Amino acid sequence: MVNPGNVPTDSEFQSRTTYRIRNKVIYCLDGARIGIQYETFFAGEPCEIYHCVLESKSFLEKMTVIQHTLPFFLPIREVETEHLSSNAIKFIDHLEEILQSYIDRREQVRLIKELYGNQIGELFHSLPYTLIEFTLEDFECKVTVSIRYSDLILTLPSQARVLAWPLRSAKRISTADRRAQPVPSRLSYAENALKTLSLPEAYAEIVLELPRALKQMFYSQESD
């Protein structure tokens, strides 16, 4: 990652000719350089601002990324290789999608921790929040949640797996089964909610239906 300290300061950006396109501002810098300021938002509230500077040594040469303040784990070089040589506008727009989606995923996790932190046990996430795993432990049954995003521009998971681990005291579990390794059951309603709703909304729906689902799954039958 290029040292963010090399990026022109905000005052240098602000003094240049600018063009605003939705949530980004294009700056005409000295030489054959273009600066892009990306403004990110969540639920209508502003979040971080990122900068990226492109340069071309001549009109016959392709533009390259020479400076940026993007998080190091986002694949700016891969996006540069794929798009910038053929279509600078597509590169600028795609980078905006990646940044905004990252912020959206990150803030969804922050929000469930803020709202439901007392119900959530261990929580793990990858740096770009494309893998998120956590447990629900404030219930009669331990529930594990794992969601994955197959693309960096997704804000809803492409894969979701929710498992409920049975209690050894559940009536439907026989004496022999209690001595064996417990086998979890999938909560399909929870997986569907995660793939169709934002994470905080899906979490609320999962918790609302969880007691009924667990009762139906583990306690509806009497043991033999």
C-alpha positions in Angstrom: 0.0 0.0 0.0 1.3 3.5 -0.8 1.9 5.6 2.2 -1.2 7.7 2.8 1.1 10.6 3.8 2.0 11.0 0.2 -1.5 11.9 -0.8 -2.2 15.6 -1.3 -3.8 17.2 1.7 -7.5 18.2 1.8 -6.5 21.8 1.3 -4.7 20.9 -1.9 -7.7 19.0 -3.1 -10.1 21.7 -2.2 -8.2 24.4 -4.1 -8.5 22.6 -7.4 -11.1 22.5 -10.1 -13.7 19.9 -9.0 -16.5 17.8 -10.4 -19.0 16.1 -8.1 -20.6 12.8 -9.3 -22.9 11.3 -6.7 -20.7 10.5 -3.6 -17.4 11.2 -5.2 -15.5 14.4 -6.2 -13.1 14.5 -9.1 -10.1 16.9 -8.7 -7.9 18.2 -11.5 -4.4 18.2 -10.0 -1.0 19.5 -11.2 0.4 17.7 -14.2 -1.5 14.8 -15.8 -3.0 13.8 -12.4 -6.6 13.3 -11.3 -7.6 13.0 -7.7 -10.8 11.2 -6.6 -12.4 11.8 -3.2 -14.8 9.0 -2.1 -17.4 9.9 0.5 -18.9 6.9 2.2 -22.2 6.7 4.1 -24.2 4.3 6.3 -27.9 4.8 6.9 -27.7 8.3 5.5 -24.9 9.3 7.9 -21.4 10.2 6.6 -18.5 7.8 7.4 -14.9 7.9 6.2 -13.5 9.8 3.3 -10.9 8.2 1.0 -8.6 9.6 -1.7 -7.1 8.1 -4.8 -4.7 9.8 -7.2 -4.3 8.7 -10.8 -1.5 9.8 -13.2 -0.7 9.4 -16.8 2.7 10.4 -18.1 1.2 11.3 -21.5 -2.0 11.0 -23.4 -0.8 7.9 -25.1 -0.1 6.0 -21.8 -2.6 4.5 -19.5 -3.3 6.0 -16.1 -2.0 4.4 -13.0 -2.7 4.6 -9.3 0.2 6.5 -7.7 -1.3 7.4 -4.2 -4.3 6.3 -2.2 -5.7 6.1 1.3 -7.8 3.0 0.9 -7.6 0.2 3.4 -4.7 -2.1 2.5 -6.8 -5.2 2.4 -9.0 -3.9 -0.5 -7.7 -5.1 -3.9 -7.0 -1.7 -5.5 -4.2 -3.1 -7.6 -6.4 -5.9 -9.0 -9.1 -3.4 -9.9 -6.5 -1.2 -11.5 -5.2 -4.1 -13.6 -8.7 -5.1 -14.6 -10.3 -1.8 -15.4 -8.0 1.2 -15.4 -6.0 0.4 -18.6 -9.2 0.3 -20.7 -11.8 2.4 -18.9 -10.9 4.9 -16.2 -14.5 5.8 -15.4 -15.3 2.1 -14.8 -12.3 1.9 -12.5 -13.4 4.9 -10.5 -17.0 3.7 -10.2 -16.1 0.1 -9.3 -13.8 1.3 -6.6 -16.6 3.4 -5.2 -18.8 0.3 -5.1 -16.1 -1.7 -3.3 -15.5 1.0 -0.7 -19.2 1.7 0.0 -20.0 -2.0 0.3 -17.1 -2.5 2.7 -18.4 0.3 4.9 -21.9 -1.1 4.8 -20.8 -4.6 5.9 -18.6 -3.2 8.6 -21.3 -0.9 10.0 -23.9 -3.7 10.0 -21.6 -5.7 12.3 -20.9 -2.7 14.5 -24.7 -2.1 14.8 -25.6 -5.6 15.9 -22.7 -5.5 18.5 -24.1 -2.2 19.7 -27.7 -3.4 19.8 -27.4 -7.0 20.8 -23.9 -7.3 22.3 -25.3 -9.0 25.5 -26.7 -11.9 23.4 -23.6 -12.4 21.1 -20.8 -14.6 22.2 -17.7 -14.9 20.1 -17.6 -12.8 17.0 -15.1 -13.1 14.2 -14.8 -11.3 10.9 -12.2 -11.0 8.1 -10.7 -7.6 7.4 -13.0 -6.7 4.5 -16.0 -8.3 6.4 -16.6 -10.9 3.6 -16.6 -13.6 6.3 -18.6 -13.0 9.5 -19.1 -15.6 12.3 -20.7 -15.3 15.7 -22.5 -17.3 18.3 -25.8 -16.7 20.2 -25.4 -17.9 23.8 -28.1 -16.1 25.7 -30.7 -18.8 24.8 -31.4 -22.4 25.8 -29.5 -23.7 22.9 -26.2 -22.5 21.4 -26.6 -21.1 17.9 -23.7 -20.5 15.5 -24.0 -18.1 12.6 -21.6 -18.0 9.6 -22.1 -15.8 6.6 -20.0 -15.2 3.5 -19.9 -12.6 0.7 -18.6 -14.0 -2.6 -18.0 -10.5 -4.0 -16.6 -7.3 -2.5 -19.6 -5.3 -3.8 -22.2 -7.4 -2.0 -24.0 -6.1 1.1 -26.2 -9.2 1.5 -24.5 -12.6 2.1 -24.2 -15.0 -0.8 -24.0 -17.9 1.7 -25.4 -18.3 5.2 -25.3 -21.2 7.6 -27.0 -21.2 11.0 -26.7 -24.2 13.3 -28.5 -24.9 16.5 -26.6 -27.3 18.9 -29.0 -29.5 20.9 -29.0 -29.5 24.7 -28.3 -32.8 26.3 -31.3 -32.4 28.4 -33.8 -32.1 25.5 -36.6 -34.6 25.8 -36.3 -35.9 22.3 -32.6 -36.9 22.8 -32.3 -40.6 23.9 -29.9 -41.7 26.6 -27.6 -43.2 23.9 -27.6 -40.0 21.9 -26.7 -38.0 25.0 -23.5 -40.0 25.3 -22.7 -39.4 21.6 -21.3 -36.2 20.0 -24.3 -33.8 19.6 -25.4 -33.2 16.0 -26.5 -29.6 15.2 -29.6 -28.8 13.1 -29.8 -26.1 10.5 -32.2 -23.2 11.0 -33.3 -22.6 7.4 -35.6 -19.7 8.4 -32.6 -17.9 9.9 -30.4 -18.6 6.8 -33.1 -17.1 4.5 -33.4 -14.0 6.7 -29.6 -13.4 6.5 -29.6 -13.6 2.7 -32.6 -11.3 2.2 -32.3 -8.7 5.0 -29.6 -6.4 6.4 -27.7 -8.1 9.3 -29.4 -6.1 12.1 -32.9 -6.8 10.6 -32.1 -10.4 10.0 -30.7 -10.8 13.6 -33.9 -9.3 15.0 -36.0 -11.8 13.0 -33.8 -14.7 14.0 -34.1 -13.9 17.7 -37.8 -13.3 17.5 -38.5 -16.7 16.0 -35.7 -18.6 17.8 -37.7 -19.9 20.9 -40.4 -21.3 18.7 -37.9 -22.9 16.3 -35.9 -24.5 19.1 -39.0 -25.8 20.8 -40.2 -27.3 17.5 -36.8 -28.8 16.8 -35.8 -30.2 20.1 -38.8 -30.4 22.4 -41.8 -31.4 20.3 -41.2 -35.1 20.6 -41.0 -37.2 23.8 -38.1 -39.5 24.1 -38.6 -43.2 23.6 
